Amino acid sequence: MPERSRVVSSWDVVGVGANSVDFVYLVPGYPERHGAFSKMRISGQRVCAGGQMATALATCARLGLRAKYIGATGSDANGALIRERLGSLGIDTTSVVTRKGHNQFAVILVDQSSGERIVLWDRDERLQLDACDVADEVIAEARLVHVDDTDQPAAIRAARLARERGIPCTSDLDRLTDRTEELVAAVSVPIFADSLPNALTGARDPESALRHLRRHHDGLLVVTLGSRGAMALDGDRLIQVPGFAVQAVDTTGAGDVFRGGFIYGLLQQWPVDRVLRFANAAAAVSCTRAGALDGVPSLEDIVRLGGSRPTT
């Protein structure tokens, strides 16, 4: 991790990105066009707070990190729910902007037999976070910055401001757009969803994709592999850490929780393999619980499964 100046940081992590209110419906099987699962009765339902950045920051806060959120919320009841829920977790929301329109929401169908889910989402276009919403002085107060790829101009600005100050910047990258390469270059520790490195490079497997990306990026490169764990390229050294076998109840938010656990381990200055193991354990615990923010694990939960306890 880059050395910082002696200025005391106000925040362990500043996150820039998305939030959501999730309407979760439990169904007996994975939906299909024809057959027994083409028409199903809902066996349970709940309303949960979630979203990529909100869930990652909730994980950080649950692990004892000082977290601040930069994001946009709607003027509707869902926006109010998100602001209240984040505040109740101790996340600073003074940089959250509220705009007229409906907050991002998702309808999530969860297969009770496997925990796998389908996500259908929407957000009012007026809620886009702009680059000017990211204040220089807030980024400067962070030990680490975390961005997702929902509002890329804001994410790119935050990542570049962090790089200029020697502040590590991690990411949640899961889609390919015309600005993805620019965002990858801006962050110091890109964390990719499973298929994105292959889509970016044309490679057939994660290792080849990471080695191709190494030609243009000298930082730690990480890809999540779902239940198979995670892989990282540290210099020229490939590190693969398997996931934990658990009985999944709901996989919603598992990748976001992984990133929260990764951030925690990175700030502890652990070796990369230990960071990945801890993050894998955090994600696995979250899969055994329903909901995104509601499924965020404690440090004891993660240690109990097999993640490392910090040394004092």
NUTORTOR-769888 format. One record per residue (C-alpha): x negated, y, z negated; residue number from 1; chain; residue in three letters. Coordinates in nm, 4 decimals, always signed. Example, Ala and Ser with C-alpha at 12.3 -4.5 7.8 and 13.67 -1.06 7.14 Angstrom:
REM residues 2
{drenro {-1.2300, -0.4500, -0.7800}, 1, 'A', 'Ala'}
{drenro {-1.3670, -0.1060, -0.7140}, 2, 'A', 'Ser'}
END
This chain:
REM residues 312
{drenro {+0.0000, +0.0000, +0.0000}, 1, 'A', 'Met'}
{drenro {-0.1433, +0.3439, +0.0893}, 2, 'A', 'Pro'}
{drenro {-0.2924, +0.5443, -0.1969}, 3, 'A', 'Glu'}
{drenro {-0.0792, +0.8351, -0.3129}, 4, 'A', 'Arg'}
{drenro {-0.1775, +1.1708, -0.4545}, 5, 'A', 'Ser'}
{drenro {-0.1495, +1.2235, -0.8307}, 6, 'A', 'Arg'}
{drenro {+0.1882, +1.3934, -0.7990}, 7, 'A', 'Val'}
{drenro {+0.4438, +1.2108, -1.0145}, 8, 'A', 'Val'}
{drenro {+0.7272, +1.0763, -0.8000}, 9, 'A', 'Ser'}
{drenro {+1.0860, +1.1434, -0.9009}, 10, 'A', 'Ser'}
{drenro {+1.2124, +0.8280, -0.7293}, 11, 'A', 'Trp'}
{drenro {+1.0769, +0.4770, -0.6865}, 12, 'A', 'Asp'}
{drenro {+1.2761, +0.4426, -0.3654}, 13, 'A', 'Val'}
{drenro {+1.4709, +0.6825, -0.1445}, 14, 'A', 'Val'}
{drenro {+1.7056, +0.5084, +0.0984}, 15, 'A', 'Gly'}
{drenro {+1.8426, +0.6553, +0.4206}, 16, 'A', 'Val'}
{drenro {+2.1254, +0.4705, +0.5923}, 17, 'A', 'Gly'}
{drenro {+2.4671, +0.3076, +0.5874}, 18, 'A', 'Ala'}
{drenro {+2.7348, +0.2272, +0.3333}, 19, 'A', 'Asn'}
{drenro {+3.0647, +0.0468, +0.3787}, 20, 'A', 'Ser'}
{drenro {+3.3812, -0.0611, +0.2044}, 21, 'A', 'Val'}
{drenro {+3.4340, -0.4303, +0.2786}, 22, 'A', 'Asp'}
{drenro {+3.7761, -0.5926, +0.2984}, 23, 'A', 'Phe'}
{drenro {+3.6861, -0.9571, +0.2463}, 24, 'A', 'Val'}
{drenro {+3.9218, -1.2417, +0.3367}, 25, 'A', 'Tyr'}
{drenro {+3.8485, -1.6026, +0.2414}, 26, 'A', 'Leu'}
{drenro {+3.9562, -1.8577, +0.5024}, 27, 'A', 'Val'}
{drenro {+3.9339, -2.2401, +0.4990}, 28, 'A', 'Pro'}
{drenro {+3.7147, -2.2708, +0.8100}, 29, 'A', 'Gly'}
{drenro {+3.5192, -2.0822, +1.0721}, 30, 'A', 'Tyr'}
{drenro {+3.7634, -1.9107, +1.3128}, 31, 'A', 'Pro'}
{drenro {+3.7993, -2.0678, +1.6583}, 32, 'A', 'Glu'}
{drenro {+3.9997, -1.9934, +1.9708}, 33, 'A', 'Arg'}
{drenro {+4.1809, -2.3284, +1.9765}, 34, 'A', 'His'}
{drenro {+4.2431, -2.6033, +1.7244}, 35, 'A', 'Gly'}
{drenro {+4.3074, -2.6240, +1.3524}, 36, 'A', 'Ala'}
{drenro {+4.1188, -2.3043, +1.2709}, 37, 'A', 'Phe'}
{drenro {+4.2804, -2.0842, +1.5346}, 38, 'A', 'Ser'}
{drenro {+4.5519, -1.9960, +1.2816}, 39, 'A', 'Lys'}
{drenro {+4.4707, -1.9962, +0.9106}, 40, 'A', 'Met'}
{drenro {+4.6244, -1.8806, +0.5874}, 41, 'A', 'Arg'}
{drenro {+4.4080, -1.6427, +0.3839}, 42, 'A', 'Ile'}
{drenro {+4.3188, -1.8108, +0.0547}, 43, 'A', 'Ser'}
{drenro {+4.1764, -1.5065, -0.1195}, 44, 'A', 'Gly'}
{drenro {+4.1000, -1.1411, -0.0661}, 45, 'A', 'Gln'}
{drenro {+3.9105, -0.8605, -0.2332}, 46, 'A', 'Arg'}
{drenro {+3.7793, -0.5100, -0.1684}, 47, 'A', 'Val'}
{drenro {+3.4056, -0.4604, -0.2245}, 48, 'A', 'Cys'}
{drenro {+3.1520, -0.1846, -0.1813}, 49, 'A', 'Ala'}
{drenro {+2.8701, -0.2707, +0.0557}, 50, 'A', 'Gly'}
{drenro {+2.6750, -0.1607, +0.3612}, 51, 'A', 'Gly'}
{drenro {+2.3088, -0.2102, +0.4497}, 52, 'A', 'Gln'}
{drenro {+2.1477, +0.0726, +0.2564}, 53, 'A', 'Met'}
{drenro {+2.3958, +0.0816, -0.0301}, 54, 'A', 'Ala'}
{drenro {+2.3377, -0.2877, -0.1024}, 55, 'A', 'Thr'}
{drenro {+1.9583, -0.2644, -0.0779}, 56, 'A', 'Ala'}
{drenro {+1.9536, +0.0319, -0.3173}, 57, 'A', 'Leu'}
{drenro {+2.1942, -0.1414, -0.5548}, 58, 'A', 'Ala'}
{drenro {+1.9449, -0.4296, -0.5680}, 59, 'A', 'Thr'}
{drenro {+1.6602, -0.1893, -0.6415}, 60, 'A', 'Cys'}
{drenro {+1.8620, -0.0211, -0.9172}, 61, 'A', 'Ala'}
{drenro {+1.9611, -0.3563, -1.0717}, 62, 'A', 'Arg'}
{drenro {+1.5898, -0.4443, -1.0859}, 63, 'A', 'Leu'}
{drenro {+1.5141, -0.1250, -1.2763}, 64, 'A', 'Gly'}
{drenro {+1.3882, +0.1006, -0.9966}, 65, 'A', 'Leu'}
{drenro {+1.4857, +0.4677, -0.9790}, 66, 'A', 'Arg'}
{drenro {+1.6854, +0.4906, -0.6561}, 67, 'A', 'Ala'}
{drenro {+1.8207, +0.7836, -0.4554}, 68, 'A', 'Lys'}
{drenro {+2.0573, +0.7575, -0.1604}, 69, 'A', 'Tyr'}
{drenro {+2.0747, +0.9781, +0.1494}, 70, 'A', 'Ile'}
{drenro {+2.3822, +0.8909, +0.3539}, 71, 'A', 'Gly'}
{drenro {+2.7200, +1.0061, +0.4818}, 72, 'A', 'Ala'}
{drenro {+3.0564, +0.9194, +0.3311}, 73, 'A', 'Thr'}
{drenro {+3.4086, +0.9905, +0.4483}, 74, 'A', 'Gly'}
{drenro {+3.6643, +1.2217, +0.2937}, 75, 'A', 'Ser'}
{drenro {+3.9070, +0.9323, +0.2434}, 76, 'A', 'Asp'}
{drenro {+3.9630, +0.7001, -0.0513}, 77, 'A', 'Ala'}
{drenro {+3.6983, +0.4579, +0.0776}, 78, 'A', 'Asn'}
{drenro {+3.4382, +0.7346, +0.0715}, 79, 'A', 'Gly'}
{drenro {+3.5327, +0.8189, -0.2841}, 80, 'A', 'Ala'}
{drenro {+3.5054, +0.4514, -0.3813}, 81, 'A', 'Leu'}
{drenro {+3.1514, +0.4283, -0.2415}, 82, 'A', 'Ile'}
{drenro {+3.0343, +0.7434, -0.4198}, 83, 'A', 'Arg'}
{drenro {+3.1820, +0.6276, -0.7498}, 84, 'A', 'Glu'}
{drenro {+3.0381, +0.2751, -0.7189}, 85, 'A', 'Arg'}
{drenro {+2.6863, +0.3913, -0.6334}, 86, 'A', 'Leu'}
{drenro {+2.6920, +0.6432, -0.9156}, 87, 'A', 'Gly'}
{drenro {+2.8056, +0.3759, -1.1615}, 88, 'A', 'Ser'}
{drenro {+2.4949, +0.1743, -1.0725}, 89, 'A', 'Leu'}
{drenro {+2.2695, +0.4664, -1.1597}, 90, 'A', 'Gly'}
{drenro {+2.1839, +0.5539, -0.7992}, 91, 'A', 'Ile'}
{drenro {+2.1369, +0.9269, -0.7433}, 92, 'A', 'Asp'}
{drenro {+2.3952, +1.0510, -0.4900}, 93, 'A', 'Thr'}
{drenro {+2.3213, +1.4248, -0.4909}, 94, 'A', 'Thr'}
{drenro {+2.1902, +1.4016, -0.1317}, 95, 'A', 'Ser'}
{drenro {+2.5024, +1.2215, -0.0073}, 96, 'A', 'Val'}
{drenro {+2.7042, +1.4278, +0.2400}, 97, 'A', 'Val'}
{drenro {+3.0836, +1.3987, +0.2653}, 98, 'A', 'Thr'}
{drenro {+3.2445, +1.4657, +0.6014}, 99, 'A', 'Arg'}
{drenro {+3.6032, +1.4708, +0.7166}, 100, 'A', 'Lys'}
{drenro {+3.6968, +1.1318, +0.8545}, 101, 'A', 'Gly'}
{drenro {+3.7319, +0.7707, +0.7462}, 102, 'A', 'His'}
{drenro {+3.4379, +0.6053, +0.5767}, 103, 'A', 'Asn'}
{drenro {+3.2731, +0.3074, +0.7412}, 104, 'A', 'Gln'}
{drenro {+3.4651, -0.0084, +0.6570}, 105, 'A', 'Phe'}
{drenro {+3.4471, -0.3723, +0.7516}, 106, 'A', 'Ala'}
{drenro {+3.6876, -0.6615, +0.7724}, 107, 'A', 'Val'}
{drenro {+3.4886, -0.9714, +0.6743}, 108, 'A', 'Ile'}
{drenro {+3.6127, -1.3272, +0.7242}, 109, 'A', 'Leu'}
{drenro {+3.4283, -1.5708, +0.4975}, 110, 'A', 'Val'}
{drenro {+3.4357, -1.9440, +0.5676}, 111, 'A', 'Asp'}
{drenro {+3.4886, -2.1061, +0.2266}, 112, 'A', 'Gln'}
{drenro {+3.3238, -2.4292, +0.3350}, 113, 'A', 'Ser'}
{drenro {+2.9864, -2.2722, +0.4230}, 114, 'A', 'Ser'}
{drenro {+2.9860, -1.9114, +0.3003}, 115, 'A', 'Gly'}
{drenro {+2.9124, -1.7894, +0.6537}, 116, 'A', 'Glu'}
{drenro {+3.0995, -1.4816, +0.7680}, 117, 'A', 'Arg'}
{drenro {+3.2187, -1.2750, +1.0633}, 118, 'A', 'Ile'}
{drenro {+3.2023, -0.8969, +1.0252}, 119, 'A', 'Val'}
{drenro {+3.4303, -0.6545, +1.2110}, 120, 'A', 'Leu'}
{drenro {+3.3544, -0.2904, +1.1344}, 121, 'A', 'Trp'}
{drenro {+3.4325, +0.0678, +1.2273}, 122, 'A', 'Asp'}
{drenro {+3.3182, +0.4185, +1.1291}, 123, 'A', 'Arg'}
{drenro {+3.4366, +0.7635, +1.2282}, 124, 'A', 'Asp'}
{drenro {+3.1762, +0.9139, +1.4646}, 125, 'A', 'Glu'}
{drenro {+3.1865, +1.2367, +1.2627}, 126, 'A', 'Arg'}
{drenro {+3.0094, +1.0520, +0.9813}, 127, 'A', 'Leu'}
{drenro {+2.6825, +1.0163, +1.1714}, 128, 'A', 'Gln'}
{drenro {+2.3877, +1.1149, +0.9542}, 129, 'A', 'Leu'}
{drenro {+2.1762, +1.3761, +1.1330}, 130, 'A', 'Asp'}
{drenro {+1.8014, +1.4305, +1.1124}, 131, 'A', 'Ala'}
{drenro {+1.8629, +1.7654, +0.9421}, 132, 'A', 'Cys'}
{drenro {+2.0384, +1.5802, +0.6571}, 133, 'A', 'Asp'}
{drenro {+1.7032, +1.4342, +0.5523}, 134, 'A', 'Val'}
{drenro {+1.5296, +1.6917, +0.3319}, 135, 'A', 'Ala'}
{drenro {+1.1509, +1.7069, +0.3400}, 136, 'A', 'Asp'}
{drenro {+1.1265, +1.7670, -0.0352}, 137, 'A', 'Glu'}
{drenro {+1.3370, +1.4590, -0.1197}, 138, 'A', 'Val'}
{drenro {+1.1161, +1.2276, +0.0870}, 139, 'A', 'Ile'}
{drenro {+0.8091, +1.3817, -0.0754}, 140, 'A', 'Ala'}
{drenro {+0.9416, +1.2796, -0.4195}, 141, 'A', 'Glu'}
{drenro {+0.9535, +0.9062, -0.3348}, 142, 'A', 'Ala'}
{drenro {+0.7107, +0.6246, -0.4071}, 143, 'A', 'Arg'}
{drenro {+0.8662, +0.4364, -0.1145}, 144, 'A', 'Leu'}
{drenro {+1.1202, +0.5199, +0.1582}, 145, 'A', 'Val'}
{drenro {+1.3604, +0.2630, +0.3040}, 146, 'A', 'His'}
{drenro {+1.5580, +0.3180, +0.6257}, 147, 'A', 'Val'}
{drenro {+1.8057, +0.1215, +0.8341}, 148, 'A', 'Asp'}
{drenro {+1.8863, +0.1612, +1.2037}, 149, 'A', 'Asp'}
{drenro {+2.2438, +0.2874, +1.1767}, 150, 'A', 'Thr'}
{drenro {+2.1665, +0.6565, +1.2365}, 151, 'A', 'Asp'}
{drenro {+1.8325, +0.6404, +1.4093}, 152, 'A', 'Gln'}
{drenro {+1.7456, +1.0135, +1.4360}, 153, 'A', 'Pro'}
{drenro {+1.7741, +1.0461, +1.0580}, 154, 'A', 'Ala'}
{drenro {+1.5820, +0.7231, +1.0011}, 155, 'A', 'Ala'}
{drenro {+1.3001, +0.8261, +1.2352}, 156, 'A', 'Ile'}
{drenro {+1.2659, +1.1643, +1.0657}, 157, 'A', 'Arg'}
{drenro {+1.2554, +1.0047, +0.7197}, 158, 'A', 'Ala'}
{drenro {+0.9970, +0.7479, +0.8294}, 159, 'A', 'Ala'}
{drenro {+0.7739, +1.0088, +0.9922}, 160, 'A', 'Arg'}
{drenro {+0.7904, +1.2370, +0.6882}, 161, 'A', 'Leu'}
{drenro {+0.6914, +0.9408, +0.4717}, 162, 'A', 'Ala'}
{drenro {+0.3982, +0.8468, +0.6976}, 163, 'A', 'Arg'}
{drenro {+0.2694, +1.2045, +0.6941}, 164, 'A', 'Glu'}
{drenro {+0.2511, +1.1852, +0.3142}, 165, 'A', 'Arg'}
{drenro {+0.1054, +0.8369, +0.2894}, 166, 'A', 'Gly'}
{drenro {+0.4306, +0.7013, +0.1450}, 167, 'A', 'Ile'}
{drenro {+0.5139, +0.3430, +0.2486}, 168, 'A', 'Pro'}
{drenro {+0.8334, +0.3084, +0.4520}, 169, 'A', 'Cys'}
{drenro {+1.0206, -0.0200, +0.4876}, 170, 'A', 'Thr'}
{drenro {+1.3121, -0.0858, +0.7204}, 171, 'A', 'Ser'}
{drenro {+1.6243, -0.2842, +0.7956}, 172, 'A', 'Asp'}
{drenro {+1.6211, -0.3377, +1.1726}, 173, 'A', 'Leu'}
{drenro {+1.8821, -0.5659, +1.3298}, 174, 'A', 'Asp'}
{drenro {+1.9800, -0.4226, +1.6683}, 175, 'A', 'Arg'}
{drenro {+1.8093, -0.3256, +1.9925}, 176, 'A', 'Leu'}
{drenro {+1.8696, +0.0277, +2.1238}, 177, 'A', 'Thr'}
{drenro {+1.6779, +0.2742, +2.3381}, 178, 'A', 'Asp'}
{drenro {+1.5170, +0.4164, +2.0201}, 179, 'A', 'Arg'}
{drenro {+1.4302, +0.0918, +1.8398}, 180, 'A', 'Thr'}
{drenro {+1.0659, +0.0953, +1.9506}, 181, 'A', 'Glu'}
{drenro {+1.0344, +0.4566, +1.8341}, 182, 'A', 'Glu'}
{drenro {+1.1766, +0.3636, +1.4941}, 183, 'A', 'Leu'}
{drenro {+0.9481, +0.0597, +1.4633}, 184, 'A', 'Val'}
{drenro {+0.6475, +0.2807, +1.5321}, 185, 'A', 'Ala'}
{drenro {+0.7583, +0.5320, +1.2692}, 186, 'A', 'Ala'}
{drenro {+0.7942, +0.2918, +0.9756}, 187, 'A', 'Val'}
{drenro {+0.4872, +0.1479, +0.8055}, 188, 'A', 'Ser'}
{drenro {+0.6423, -0.1901, +0.7105}, 189, 'A', 'Val'}
{drenro {+0.9019, -0.2976, +0.9679}, 190, 'A', 'Pro'}
{drenro {+1.1387, -0.5675, +0.8395}, 191, 'A', 'Ile'}
{drenro {+1.3294, -0.7243, +1.1281}, 192, 'A', 'Phe'}
{drenro {+1.6414, -0.9402, +1.1364}, 193, 'A', 'Ala'}
{drenro {+1.5880, -1.2888, +1.2763}, 194, 'A', 'Asp'}
{drenro {+1.6392, -1.2398, +1.6497}, 195, 'A', 'Ser'}
{drenro {+1.5209, -0.8803, +1.6954}, 196, 'A', 'Leu'}
{drenro {+1.1437, -0.9389, +1.7405}, 197, 'A', 'Pro'}
{drenro {+1.2199, -1.1869, +2.0182}, 198, 'A', 'Asn'}
{drenro {+1.4577, -0.9405, +2.1852}, 199, 'A', 'Ala'}
{drenro {+1.1966, -0.6632, +2.1615}, 200, 'A', 'Leu'}
{drenro {+0.9099, -0.8675, +2.3027}, 201, 'A', 'Thr'}
{drenro {+1.0636, -1.1442, +2.5117}, 202, 'A', 'Gly'}
{drenro {+0.8773, -1.4021, +2.3008}, 203, 'A', 'Ala'}
{drenro {+1.0385, -1.7381, +2.2315}, 204, 'A', 'Arg'}
{drenro {+0.9542, -1.7751, +1.8631}, 205, 'A', 'Asp'}
{drenro {+0.9060, -1.5419, +1.5627}, 206, 'A', 'Pro'}
{drenro {+0.5304, -1.5928, +1.5308}, 207, 'A', 'Glu'}
{drenro {+0.4626, -1.5085, +1.8963}, 208, 'A', 'Ser'}
{drenro {+0.6911, -1.2061, +1.8685}, 209, 'A', 'Ala'}
{drenro {+0.5112, -1.0722, +1.5601}, 210, 'A', 'Leu'}
{drenro {+0.1706, -1.1222, +1.7222}, 211, 'A', 'Arg'}
{drenro {+0.2938, -0.9353, +2.0289}, 212, 'A', 'His'}
{drenro {+0.4172, -0.6500, +1.8073}, 213, 'A', 'Leu'}
{drenro {+0.0771, -0.6430, +1.6358}, 214, 'A', 'Arg'}
{drenro {-0.0730, -0.4974, +1.9554}, 215, 'A', 'Arg'}
{drenro {+0.1152, -0.1737, +1.8899}, 216, 'A', 'His'}
{drenro {+0.1593, -0.1716, +1.5096}, 217, 'A', 'His'}
{drenro {-0.1116, -0.2168, +1.2461}, 218, 'A', 'Asp'}
{drenro {+0.1150, -0.2480, +0.9398}, 219, 'A', 'Gly'}
{drenro {+0.2661, -0.5465, +0.7628}, 220, 'A', 'Leu'}
{drenro {+0.5262, -0.7019, +0.9966}, 221, 'A', 'Leu'}
{drenro {+0.8132, -0.9015, +0.8453}, 222, 'A', 'Val'}
{drenro {+1.1038, -1.1002, +0.9894}, 223, 'A', 'Val'}
{drenro {+1.3877, -1.2585, +0.7912}, 224, 'A', 'Thr'}
{drenro {+1.4857, -1.6099, +0.8976}, 225, 'A', 'Leu'}
{drenro {+1.8140, -1.6638, +0.7149}, 226, 'A', 'Gly'}
{drenro {+1.8220, -1.9854, +0.5122}, 227, 'A', 'Ser'}
{drenro {+1.4742, -2.0723, +0.6468}, 228, 'A', 'Arg'}
{drenro {+1.3177, -1.7895, +0.4450}, 229, 'A', 'Gly'}
{drenro {+1.0918, -1.5208, +0.5863}, 230, 'A', 'Ala'}
{drenro {+0.7720, -1.4728, +0.7847}, 231, 'A', 'Met'}
{drenro {+0.5116, -1.1961, +0.7760}, 232, 'A', 'Ala'}
{drenro {+0.2033, -1.1031, +0.9727}, 233, 'A', 'Leu'}
{drenro {-0.0534, -0.9457, +0.7402}, 234, 'A', 'Asp'}
{drenro {-0.3392, -0.8364, +0.9644}, 235, 'A', 'Gly'}
{drenro {-0.3936, -1.1547, +1.1681}, 236, 'A', 'Asp'}
{drenro {-0.2796, -1.3851, +0.8870}, 237, 'A', 'Arg'}
{drenro {+0.0610, -1.5450, +0.9340}, 238, 'A', 'Leu'}
{drenro {+0.2536, -1.6097, +0.6123}, 239, 'A', 'Ile'}
{drenro {+0.5761, -1.8125, +0.6103}, 240, 'A', 'Gln'}
{drenro {+0.7672, -1.8693, +0.2873}, 241, 'A', 'Val'}
{drenro {+1.0689, -2.1037, +0.2934}, 242, 'A', 'Pro'}
{drenro {+1.4063, -2.0053, +0.1575}, 243, 'A', 'Gly'}
{drenro {+1.5792, -2.1541, -0.1468}, 244, 'A', 'Phe'}
{drenro {+1.8489, -2.4177, -0.1038}, 245, 'A', 'Ala'}
{drenro {+2.1703, -2.2987, -0.2701}, 246, 'A', 'Val'}
{drenro {+2.5410, -2.3634, -0.2330}, 247, 'A', 'Gln'}
{drenro {+2.6478, -2.0515, -0.0421}, 248, 'A', 'Ala'}
{drenro {+2.9713, -1.8810, -0.1391}, 249, 'A', 'Val'}
{drenro {+2.9332, -1.5613, +0.0649}, 250, 'A', 'Asp'}
{drenro {+2.6289, -1.4603, +0.2721}, 251, 'A', 'Thr'}
{drenro {+2.7447, -1.0975, +0.3067}, 252, 'A', 'Thr'}
{drenro {+2.4626, -0.8609, +0.2135}, 253, 'A', 'Gly'}
{drenro {+2.1959, -1.1305, +0.1708}, 254, 'A', 'Ala'}
{drenro {+1.9562, -0.9585, +0.4110}, 255, 'A', 'Gly'}
{drenro {+2.0052, -0.6270, +0.2309}, 256, 'A', 'Asp'}
{drenro {+1.9358, -0.7907, -0.1058}, 257, 'A', 'Val'}
{drenro {+1.6226, -0.9489, +0.0462}, 258, 'A', 'Phe'}
{drenro {+1.4983, -0.6012, +0.1319}, 259, 'A', 'Arg'}
{drenro {+1.5725, -0.4720, -0.2167}, 260, 'A', 'Gly'}
{drenro {+1.3739, -0.7618, -0.3616}, 261, 'A', 'Gly'}
{drenro {+1.0956, -0.7020, -0.1105}, 262, 'A', 'Phe'}
{drenro {+1.0749, -0.3349, -0.2104}, 263, 'A', 'Ile'}
{drenro {+1.0527, -0.4338, -0.5765}, 264, 'A', 'Tyr'}
{drenro {+0.7658, -0.6749, -0.5112}, 265, 'A', 'Gly'}
{drenro {+0.5854, -0.4290, -0.2855}, 266, 'A', 'Leu'}
{drenro {+0.5976, -0.1606, -0.5552}, 267, 'A', 'Leu'}
{drenro {+0.4599, -0.4176, -0.8015}, 268, 'A', 'Gln'}
{drenro {+0.1647, -0.4499, -0.5570}, 269, 'A', 'Gln'}
{drenro {+0.2032, -0.8266, -0.5418}, 270, 'A', 'Trp'}
{drenro {+0.0389, -1.0394, -0.2695}, 271, 'A', 'Pro'}
{drenro {+0.2572, -1.0732, +0.0394}, 272, 'A', 'Val'}
{drenro {+0.3471, -1.4386, -0.0186}, 273, 'A', 'Asp'}
{drenro {+0.4664, -1.3584, -0.3705}, 274, 'A', 'Arg'}
{drenro {+0.6724, -1.0645, -0.2420}, 275, 'A', 'Val'}
{drenro {+0.8403, -1.2884, +0.0167}, 276, 'A', 'Leu'}
{drenro {+0.9152, -1.5607, -0.2368}, 277, 'A', 'Arg'}
{drenro {+1.0741, -1.3100, -0.4743}, 278, 'A', 'Phe'}
{drenro {+1.2804, -1.1519, -0.1945}, 279, 'A', 'Ala'}
{drenro {+1.3918, -1.4967, -0.0725}, 280, 'A', 'Asn'}
{drenro {+1.5044, -1.5857, -0.4246}, 281, 'A', 'Ala'}
{drenro {+1.6966, -1.2580, -0.4568}, 282, 'A', 'Ala'}
{drenro {+1.8780, -1.3201, -0.1277}, 283, 'A', 'Ala'}
{drenro {+1.9552, -1.6807, -0.2200}, 284, 'A', 'Ala'}
{drenro {+2.1100, -1.5809, -0.5540}, 285, 'A', 'Val'}
{drenro {+2.3283, -1.3233, -0.3773}, 286, 'A', 'Ser'}
{drenro {+2.4633, -1.5956, -0.1464}, 287, 'A', 'Cys'}
{drenro {+2.6053, -1.7819, -0.4485}, 288, 'A', 'Thr'}
{drenro {+2.8281, -1.4842, -0.5342}, 289, 'A', 'Arg'}
{drenro {+3.1099, -1.3043, -0.3619}, 290, 'A', 'Ala'}
{drenro {+3.0681, -0.9547, -0.2210}, 291, 'A', 'Gly'}
{drenro {+2.7734, -0.7349, -0.1265}, 292, 'A', 'Ala'}
{drenro {+2.7168, -0.4993, -0.4229}, 293, 'A', 'Leu'}
{drenro {+2.9045, -0.7432, -0.6487}, 294, 'A', 'Asp'}
{drenro {+2.6573, -1.0177, -0.5545}, 295, 'A', 'Gly'}
{drenro {+2.3403, -0.8239, -0.6400}, 296, 'A', 'Val'}
{drenro {+2.1230, -1.0328, -0.8782}, 297, 'A', 'Pro'}
{drenro {+1.9380, -0.9300, -1.1928}, 298, 'A', 'Ser'}
{drenro {+1.5667, -0.9893, -1.2488}, 299, 'A', 'Leu'}
{drenro {+1.6497, -1.2830, -1.4760}, 300, 'A', 'Glu'}
{drenro {+1.8707, -1.4371, -1.2056}, 301, 'A', 'Asp'}
{drenro {+1.5860, -1.4220, -0.9552}, 302, 'A', 'Ile'}
{drenro {+1.3223, -1.5539, -1.1960}, 303, 'A', 'Val'}
{drenro {+1.5526, -1.8404, -1.2946}, 304, 'A', 'Arg'}
{drenro {+1.5798, -1.9541, -0.9341}, 305, 'A', 'Leu'}
{drenro {+1.2063, -1.9371, -0.8714}, 306, 'A', 'Gly'}
{drenro {+1.1088, -1.5789, -0.8061}, 307, 'A', 'Gly'}
{drenro {+0.8108, -1.4344, -0.9936}, 308, 'A', 'Ser'}
{drenro {+0.8365, -1.2388, -1.3155}, 309, 'A', 'Arg'}
{drenro {+0.6317, -0.9162, -1.3131}, 310, 'A', 'Pro'}
{drenro {+0.3215, -0.9177, -1.5294}, 311, 'A', 'Thr'}
{drenro {+0.2699, -0.6468, -1.7898}, 312, 'A', 'Thr'}
END
